[in-house]
């Protein structure tokens, strides 16, 4: 009789262990799908929190690594690179432009590759990581303005369907994830 109860308890223990294991596996899958920063977890530590206006005010900022973002105003492709004229916005903790906050100044980002202007179109939101490269004179209507220059090393184009309500991002990692 006693061995029957032991077998019954052992069976119940195995079922409970399987349930706990399944729950842990589900949690690990959810953690793998969790939102991450577009430039990696160490990007903020490597980049300063210098804003575009501060780069203009402090010429010694040239060469500093930064993460800037905003709304594309114009895209110009050259032989070996693409130049983006961007209206800056403050960034949130995941480096997404916060379009509900007031915009800053324009900056120019130069990316050393071809960027398709159909994808990187005026009105889309981007975040970029790179080095402050001095300044550039740009035309805004009939006016001339000095804008900080960013030598972009990485670029994140935020999902178009969410641009109107705020930038979002979709990517696939160890599972499918929608990043907000």
C-alpha positions as CSV (number, residue, x, y, z in Angstrom):
1,X,0.0,0.0,0.0
2,X,2.7,2.5,0.9
3,X,4.6,2.0,-2.3
4,X,1.4,2.9,-4.3
5,X,1.2,6.3,-2.4
6,X,4.9,6.9,-3.1
7,X,4.4,6.3,-6.8
8,X,1.4,8.6,-6.8
9,X,3.4,11.3,-5.1
10,X,6.3,10.8,-7.5
11,X,3.9,11.2,-10.4
12,X,2.4,14.4,-9.0
13,X,5.9,15.7,-8.4
14,X,6.9,15.1,-12.0
15,X,3.8,16.8,-13.3
16,X,4.5,19.8,-11.0
17,X,8.1,19.9,-12.2
18,X,7.0,19.9,-15.8
19,X,4.5,22.7,-15.2
20,X,7.3,24.8,-13.5
21,X,9.7,24.0,-16.4
22,X,7.1,25.0,-19.0
23,X,6.5,28.3,-17.1
24,X,10.2,29.0,-17.0
25,X,10.6,28.3,-20.7
26,X,7.7,30.7,-21.5
27,X,9.3,33.4,-19.3
28,X,12.6,32.9,-21.1
29,X,10.9,33.2,-24.5
30,X,9.2,36.4,-23.4
31,X,12.5,37.8,-22.2
32,X,14.1,37.0,-25.5
33,X,11.3,38.9,-27.3
34,X,11.5,41.9,-25.0
35,X,12.2,45.3,-26.5
36,X,15.8,46.3,-26.9
37,X,17.6,49.4,-28.0
38,X,18.4,49.6,-31.7
39,X,22.1,50.2,-31.2
40,X,22.7,47.7,-28.5
41,X,22.6,47.9,-24.8
42,X,26.0,49.6,-24.4
43,X,25.2,52.3,-26.9
44,X,24.1,54.9,-24.3
45,X,27.3,54.3,-22.3
46,X,29.5,54.8,-25.4
47,X,27.6,57.9,-26.6
48,X,27.4,61.2,-24.9
49,X,24.1,62.9,-24.3
50,X,25.1,66.0,-26.3
51,X,22.2,67.5,-28.2
52,X,22.5,68.9,-31.7
53,X,22.2,72.5,-30.5
54,X,25.0,71.9,-28.0
55,X,27.2,70.5,-30.7
56,X,26.8,73.9,-32.5
57,X,27.5,75.9,-29.3
58,X,30.6,73.8,-28.5
59,X,33.0,73.3,-31.4
60,X,35.2,71.1,-29.2
61,X,32.3,68.5,-29.5
62,X,33.7,67.5,-32.9
63,X,34.7,63.8,-32.7
64,X,32.3,62.9,-29.9
65,X,30.1,59.9,-30.3
66,X,26.3,60.7,-30.0
67,X,22.9,59.3,-30.7
68,X,20.5,61.7,-32.3
69,X,17.1,61.3,-33.9
70,X,14.3,63.1,-35.6
71,X,12.2,63.5,-38.7
72,X,13.7,63.3,-42.1
73,X,13.3,66.5,-44.0
74,X,15.3,65.8,-47.1
75,X,17.4,62.9,-48.6
76,X,20.2,63.5,-51.1
77,X,22.2,60.6,-52.5
78,X,25.8,61.2,-53.7
79,X,28.2,58.9,-55.4
80,X,29.5,57.2,-52.2
81,X,27.1,58.3,-49.4
82,X,23.7,59.6,-48.5
83,X,23.0,62.9,-46.8
84,X,19.9,63.3,-44.6
85,X,18.6,66.6,-43.4
86,X,16.8,65.9,-40.2
87,X,14.7,67.9,-37.8
88,X,15.9,66.8,-34.4
89,X,13.6,65.6,-31.6
90,X,14.4,64.6,-28.0
91,X,14.9,60.8,-27.7
92,X,13.3,58.4,-25.2
93,X,15.1,55.7,-23.3
94,X,15.1,53.4,-26.4
95,X,16.4,56.2,-28.6
96,X,13.1,56.8,-30.4
97,X,12.2,60.4,-31.3
98,X,9.6,61.8,-28.9
99,X,7.3,63.5,-31.4
100,X,5.0,64.8,-28.8
101,X,7.8,67.1,-27.5
102,X,8.9,70.3,-29.3
103,X,11.5,69.7,-32.0
104,X,15.0,71.1,-31.9
105,X,17.2,72.3,-34.7
106,X,18.0,70.6,-37.9
107,X,21.2,68.5,-38.3
108,X,22.8,66.8,-41.3
109,X,23.7,63.2,-41.1
110,X,26.0,61.6,-43.7
111,X,25.8,57.9,-44.0
112,X,28.5,56.1,-46.0
113,X,26.2,54.0,-48.2
114,X,23.2,54.4,-50.4
115,X,19.9,54.8,-48.6
116,X,16.8,54.3,-50.7
117,X,14.9,57.6,-50.7
118,X,11.6,55.6,-51.1
119,X,12.3,54.1,-47.7
120,X,14.1,57.0,-46.1
121,X,11.5,59.5,-47.3
122,X,10.7,62.9,-45.9
123,X,8.4,62.6,-42.9
124,X,9.8,59.3,-41.6
125,X,11.5,59.1,-38.2
126,X,15.1,57.9,-37.7
127,X,17.6,57.5,-34.9
128,X,21.3,57.6,-35.7
129,X,24.6,56.8,-33.9
130,X,27.8,58.4,-35.0
131,X,30.5,61.1,-34.5
132,X,29.9,64.8,-34.5
133,X,31.7,66.0,-37.6
134,X,31.6,69.8,-37.3
135,X,29.0,71.9,-39.1
136,X,27.4,72.4,-42.5
137,X,25.5,75.4,-44.0
138,X,22.0,74.3,-45.2
139,X,19.1,76.0,-46.9
140,X,15.8,76.2,-45.0
141,X,13.4,77.8,-47.5
142,X,15.2,81.0,-48.6
143,X,17.3,81.2,-45.4
144,X,20.7,79.8,-44.8
145,X,21.4,78.0,-41.4
146,X,24.3,76.4,-39.8
147,X,23.6,72.8,-38.8
148,X,25.7,70.3,-36.9
149,X,27.1,67.4,-39.0
150,X,26.9,63.8,-37.9
151,X,29.0,61.1,-39.5
152,X,26.5,58.3,-39.1
153,X,27.7,54.8,-38.4
154,X,24.3,53.3,-37.6
155,X,20.7,54.2,-38.5
156,X,17.3,53.0,-37.3
157,X,14.4,53.7,-39.5
158,X,11.2,53.6,-37.4
159,X,8.2,51.7,-38.7
160,X,6.2,53.9,-41.1
161,X,2.7,52.8,-40.0
162,X,3.4,54.2,-36.5
163,X,5.0,57.4,-37.7
164,X,1.7,59.4,-37.3
165,X,1.1,58.2,-33.8
166,X,4.7,58.0,-32.7
167,X,7.6,55.9,-34.0
168,X,7.5,52.1,-33.4
169,X,9.7,49.3,-34.5
170,X,9.2,45.7,-35.5
171,X,12.0,43.2,-35.6
172,X,12.6,39.5,-35.3
173,X,15.0,38.1,-32.7
174,X,14.7,34.7,-31.0
175,X,11.0,35.2,-31.3
176,X,8.8,37.8,-33.0
177,X,8.7,41.1,-31.2
178,X,6.9,44.4,-31.7
179,X,8.7,47.2,-30.0
180,X,6.9,50.2,-28.7
